[in-house]
Amino acid sequence: MIPKSNVMLIASIITILGIMMIPGNVSAETNQNSVSISSINDELNLVEITTIMNIPQNNEFPWGSVKGAASDYVERYPVIIQFYKGEEPVHIAQVDVKGDGSYEYKFRVRNVDNNTGEITKIFEGQYTVKIFKVVHNQEKII
């Protein structure tokens, strides 16, 4: 059973979590987030947040980013970010959590060849994004 404090922690993480492009009409559907918590041991939990990222066909911005805050994060445990197109994994990243508990991963969405002007779209369409982070177990074991 997940205690109320963990549910509030997860709700605030989801509120802070942003997966978006810089700026534009790319969206992460935060109403479609799902959160699961798995116990690693008596002291640590693994939080998995799953959300949807949409990159439109007419996107003109070259960069995207995944940002968030790991409330009650565990030092020396990076955040793992996985991108899936359907069921197929297409990109995996590992980022360190900063001292304030935040993290950010920037990635290329499209490239433009300066010599030919040819555009290569790296990401386009709908992706499932899974974010994994290790947090302290809030449940007190007696």
N, C-alpha and C positions, 0 to 999 in steps of 0.2 A: 504494500500500500504506500502510495506517495503522500507524504505529509503536506499540509497546506503551505508551509514555507517553501517547499520545492516547487509547488504549482505556481506560486507567486513569482519565484525566481525564474521559472521557465517563461511565464507570461511577460516579464520585463525583458528577458533576453529576446523574445520574439518581437517585442515592440521596438527594441533598439536595432535589431538585425535589419540590415538593408542590403539587398542585392539589386544593384541598379547600374545602368550605364551612365556615363557622364555627359551631360544631361540628355534628354531626348525622350523618345517615345518607346523606349525599351522598358519593360516592367517586370517586377517580381510580384507574384500574386500572394501577398502576405496572408490573405484570408484562406489560402490553401496550404499553409504551413502545417506540418505535423512534427511533433516532438516525442521522442522516446528516450527513456533513461534506463540504462543497464548498469547494474552493480559490477564493479571490477573487483573490489574487495571491501572490507569493513570501512575503509576510509575514503575510497574513490568511486565516482560514478562516471560513466561515459554518456554524454548527451549527444543525441543525433537529431539534427533539425533538417527536415526535408522541405524544399520549396520549389516553385516553378519559376523559371526565367524565360522571358520571351524576347527574342531579338528580331525585329521586323526586317522584311526583305529590303526596305528602302533605308536602312540604317546608314548614316554617314559618319558616325563617330568611330575612331579607331580603337578606343580603349573601353574596357568594362572593369568593374570592380565588385568584389564581395567584401562587405564591411560588417563588423559587429562588435559586440562587447561580451566578453566571457566573465560574467559575474561569478565570483568565488572560484576563479580558475586556479589550476595547480601549476606552479612554476615548473619549467623544463619540459612541459608537455605541449607540443605545438597543436595548432588547429589544422585539421585535415579537411580539404574541400574537394569534392568529387563532382564532376559534371557528367551527366548521362543524356544521350540522345536516344529516346525510347529506353530499351534495356541495355544498350551498348555504352560502356564507359568510353568517354572521348577525351577527358582531361582530368588530371589529378594534381593537386598542389598541397604544399605544407607551408604554413606560415607561423612565425613566432607570435606569441601574445606579448604586447607591450606592457610596461610597468603599470599603466592605468587600466589594464584589463581589455583594451581594445585590440583589434586585429584588422588588417586590410590586405587583400590580395588583388593586384591589378593584372589584367591580361589583355592581349590583343584580340579584337573582334574582327578587324579587317586590316589588310596591308595594301599599300599603294606603291607600285614600283615607280620610283622617281624617274627612271630612264624611259619607260614605255607608257606610264600612266595606267597600267593594267591593275585592276582591283582584284584582290583575292579575299573572299569572305571566309574567315576562319570559323565563326559562329553565326548561325542564322536559323531562326525557327524557335521551337520550344525545347527547353532542356529541363531536366530534373537536377537540382543541385542539393547535394547532401553535405552537411557540415558536422564534423565530429569534434568534440572538445571534452577534456577531462576536467571535472569539477570535484570539489570536496563533497563528501556525503554529509548531508545536513541532518540525517536521522541519527539520533543518539541511541546507541545500543547499551543496554544495562545488563 
